[in-house]
Amino acid sequence: MTIRVGVLTISDWGAQGRREDVSGVTIKEMVTERLGAAVTEYEIVPDERDVIETMLVEWADVSGVDLILTTGGTGFSPRDVTPEATQAVIERQAPGLTEATRSQGLKKTPHAMLSRAVAGIRGSTLIVNLPGSPKAVRESLEVILPAIPHAIEILRGTAGASERHEYKT
């Protein structure tokens, strides 16, 4: 079964049409090419906690996506509220995903430790915060994408079933 993905870009400038969403496009390309996933939801929203929370809840509860990948709003800026919005809507944490991305990122830059990204589960939807830069998005996805199909199988209750998702390198 195809993994249904929502890509949520959090950027004041992007939401105003003043910045091209390269990070969101990078996510869409990587999940479709490497996982054979279908991006069924995509939005660019401003750094507003209530707007982010509303989108996450709607996509998980109404649209029924399997995976939501956010990009942006995970740093130290006062407007960076993506982790807080995500924490407010998840039911269970999945810290290993963001720990892995930070660990890998630290091999390239000490700034990786400044990421406040979180990951967790709402219902049967996995939500993962990614950084805002296209380079960091690519590096983060390289780390976590191999684990995503199995995570989705577990959430769907189909882990161990004969159909297996294949990750393409």
C-alpha positions in Angstrom: 0.0 0.0 0.0 1.3 3.5 -0.9 2.4 5.8 1.9 0.3 9.0 1.9 2.3 12.0 2.9 1.5 15.6 3.8 4.3 18.2 3.4 3.8 21.3 5.6 6.3 24.2 5.0 6.4 26.7 7.8 7.7 30.0 6.6 6.3 33.6 7.0 8.0 34.6 3.8 7.0 31.5 1.9 3.4 32.0 3.0 3.5 35.5 1.6 4.9 34.3 -1.7 8.2 36.1 -1.0 10.4 33.0 -0.9 10.3 29.8 -3.1 9.6 26.6 -1.1 12.8 24.7 -2.1 12.7 22.6 1.1 9.1 21.4 0.6 9.9 20.5 -3.0 12.9 18.6 -1.8 10.7 16.6 0.6 8.2 15.8 -2.1 10.8 14.6 -4.5 12.6 12.4 -2.0 9.5 10.7 -0.6 8.1 10.0 -4.0 11.4 8.8 -5.5 12.7 6.8 -2.5 9.5 5.5 -1.0 7.1 5.5 -3.9 4.9 7.6 -1.6 2.1 9.8 -2.7 2.1 13.4 -1.5 -1.6 14.0 -1.0 -1.4 17.2 1.1 0.9 20.2 0.7 0.7 23.7 2.2 2.9 26.6 3.1 1.8 28.4 6.3 3.2 31.2 8.4 5.0 30.7 11.7 1.8 30.8 13.7 1.3 28.0 16.2 -2.5 27.8 15.9 -2.3 27.6 12.1 0.3 24.8 12.3 -1.7 22.9 14.9 -4.9 23.1 12.8 -3.1 21.7 9.7 -1.5 18.9 11.6 -4.8 17.8 13.2 -6.8 18.2 9.9 -4.3 16.1 7.9 -4.0 13.4 10.6 -7.6 13.2 11.6 -9.6 14.1 8.5 -7.3 13.6 5.5 -5.8 10.4 7.0 -2.3 10.8 5.8 0.2 8.3 7.1 3.1 10.7 7.4 3.4 14.4 7.9 6.8 16.0 7.3 7.1 19.6 8.3 10.0 21.9 7.3 11.0 25.1 9.0 10.4 26.7 12.4 12.5 24.4 14.5 15.3 26.8 15.5 15.8 29.4 18.2 14.1 32.4 16.6 11.2 33.7 18.6 8.9 32.9 15.6 10.0 29.3 15.5 7.1 27.5 17.0 6.8 24.2 15.0 8.0 22.0 17.8 5.5 23.5 20.3 2.7 23.1 17.7 3.7 19.5 17.1 4.0 18.7 20.8 0.5 20.1 21.3 -1.1 17.7 18.8 0.9 14.4 19.2 -0.2 11.7 21.5 3.1 9.8 21.7 6.6 10.9 21.1 9.0 9.3 18.6 12.3 10.9 19.7 14.6 8.4 17.9 13.9 10.0 14.5 15.0 13.5 15.5 17.8 12.1 17.6 19.1 10.3 14.6 18.9 13.4 12.4 20.7 15.6 15.0 23.4 13.0 15.5 24.1 12.8 11.8 23.9 16.5 11.4 26.5 17.0 14.1 29.0 15.2 11.9 28.7 18.1 9.5 28.1 21.2 11.7 27.8 22.0 15.5 24.7 24.0 14.6 22.8 20.7 14.3 22.5 20.6 18.1 20.4 23.8 17.9 17.5 22.0 16.3 14.5 21.7 18.5 12.7 19.4 16.1 10.4 16.8 17.5 8.6 13.7 16.1 5.5 11.9 17.3 2.4 10.0 16.6 -1.2 11.2 16.4 -3.6 8.4 15.9 -2.0 6.4 13.1 -0.1 9.3 11.6 3.6 9.9 12.1 4.6 13.6 12.3 8.3 14.6 11.9 9.7 18.1 12.1 12.6 18.7 9.6 14.9 21.8 9.5 14.1 24.7 7.1 17.1 24.6 4.8 17.0 22.3 1.7 20.5 20.9 2.5 19.5 20.0 6.0 16.2 18.6 4.8 18.0 16.3 2.4 20.5 15.2 5.0 17.8 14.5 7.6 15.7 12.5 5.2 18.7 10.4 4.1 18.9 9.3 7.8 15.2 8.6 8.5 13.7 7.5 5.2 14.9 3.9 5.5 12.9 3.5 8.8 9.7 5.2 7.6 8.1 2.2 5.7 8.4 0.0 8.7 7.1 2.7 11.1 4.1 3.2 8.8 3.4 -0.6 8.7 3.5 -0.7 12.5 1.0 2.2 12.7 -1.2 0.6 10.2 -1.1 -2.7 12.0 0.4 -4.5 9.0 4.0 -5.0 10.2 5.1 -8.5 9.3 2.6 -8.7 6.5 3.8 -10.2 3.2 3.8 -6.8 1.4 7.0 -4.9 2.1 7.9 -1.3 1.2 11.2 -1.0 -0.5 13.5 2.0 0.1 15.4 3.1 -3.0 18.9 4.5 -2.5 
